[in-house]
Every structure is written in C-alpha cells, then in structure tokens.
Amino acid sequence: MNQPRPFIFYCLLSVFCFLFSACSPSSEPSPTSYIENKGSDTIVNLALAWAEKYQIEHPDIRISVTGGGSGTGITALIGGSADLASASRKIKQEEIAEAQKNGIEPVEHVIARDAIAVIVNLENPVSELTLQQISDIYSGKIQNWSEVGGEDRPIVRLSRETNSGTHIYFLETVLRLGEKENKTLFSMDTLLLPSSEGIVAEVRQNPNAIGYDGLGYVPHDVKKIAIATSAHEAYVLPSAATVNDKSYPIARDLYMYTAGEPTGILKDYLDWILSPEAQEIVLQLGFVPIK
C-alpha cells in the first residue's frame, strides 16, 4: 500500500535535518576556564596587567578583574563569588572565622610589595615629616602647615575609604604608629575618597592637601614626602630600593587569597604571577617585586 505523499515528505525532511545537524560544526563556543579576581584597588591595575598578559599566552583562560577594596574581595571569597581575593592588608581573624563557618580555609599568597607614599601639592614647601607628625596631622592635633615648617595654611586631610586595605594599613601603621594598644582615629574632617586616582587629583589641585597612596599610583606632578621614624633618624623617600633595604618606614606586602590551597588553573596562574616575567610587570607599574 502506498504511503501518502505528505507522510513521505515529512520522513525525508526529518532525515535531512538530522544529517545536517550531525555534520554541521557546533555554534557553541569552545569551553574556557574562568578565574574571578576581586578586591584591592591598590592592586587592581597590576592584576589587570597580569590578566591581560596571561590571557595572551593562554587564550583558553578568561580572567575577570574588579576592584572595590580589600574587604570587598575577601567578602567575595568567603561568599564563593571570587576565586582570588586581592588585598593590600592581611586578612583579619574575624574574616578567617567567617570563612571557616562557610567551610573555607583562606590561604595567603604574597604577590608583590608596596610603599605607601605621603603626598602633597608641588607648591607646598614641606618636604619632610616624621611618623609622629603625620599621625598628629591625620588625628587633628596639627591643624596648620605652619606647625610643621610650612606656610600659614589650614591642612586638608585626604584618605581612602574605610573598606580600603590601604586605609586600614595607614591607620594601624601611621596613625597608631604600629602600637596595638593605640586607639588613635582619623580626624572627623578627613575627606574619604573612593580611589587612589581621586586622592592624586585632589592633591594636584589643592595646595593645602595631604594624602597617601600606593607608590605605583603616584605621578610626577605631586610631591612625595621623605619620612623618618623619629626626628633623630634619616628622612627617606619611598622607592623600590628603600622598600627592599627596609629604610622606608611605610612599606607592606600585597596579597592574594584563595579558598584552600589552589589547584589546576588557579595554581598555574599564581605560579606564573611569581615568575620573573610577571614580577617584571610589578616593577614596571611602580611596585616592588618579591624576588
């Protein structure tokens, strides 16, 4: 018995579609490995440069880099939304405890070093300060530049926001002089700015301003202050050399944190970050290589 023509046509069409789909190349993109890196605004430009270079050499890897502050990155790691947390400060004990509640054991990786430069406008005649003087300026004990050898001008204090690892480091190391029992706080009239670039821009245009920033963010059109641990010690400018010989008093390690010991592509990437090729990028961007 002959089949109706519509039925035969349908069968032939079905076979054709099956063969076409089997022989045609897939329109789906090839699978890639993905790394999410969040955190420190101090490190973000360095992390972006690393990611760009690494992806050129490893086109099957995709690395997303965002800032927001060290606290933001560590919170993302604890919450499982980041593979790498960039931080310009060490992770806090309460953050470790929170991570452990989520079954995460944060692992620390030192990836570079940095100096915190204290900066002023080029018109400001002040070029040297002790740590105690900087502490007194930022706590509000010193209100006028004339009190530290400058002109009779009010001091405008600039700081990073409280979620910044640089803010926390500066508070603990400079305002509190590294003393655990010291409870000194920033003066209430300190202007909190969301980025390193914001601090530089304000110092550049305001002759009364004082700010602080990672050395890699400091351009030539602002003045870096030479700093002494006390009035009887040498005044030292920040540089890679003075960080390495430990003569500059406001220097720190920079970190990336992982959830447990890294494996696979994450370990490969962190191993590459410590390579001479990646550490050369550290030097190019004004930071201090760890090797």
ABEGO torsion letter per residue (X at the ends): XBBBAAAAAAAAAAAAAAAAAAABBBABBBBBBBBBBBEBAAAAAAAAAAAAAAAAABAABBBBBBBGEAAAAAAAAAAGABABBBBABBBBAAAAAAAAAAGBBBBBBBABBBBBBBBBBAABABABBBAAAAAAAAAGABABAAAAGBBBBBBBBBBBBAABAAAAAAAAAAAAGGBAABABBBBAABBBBABAAAAAAAAAABAABBBBBBAAABBAABBBBBBBABAABBBBBBBAAAAAAGABABBBBBBBBBBEBBBEAAAAAAAAAABAAAAAAAAAAGBBBAX
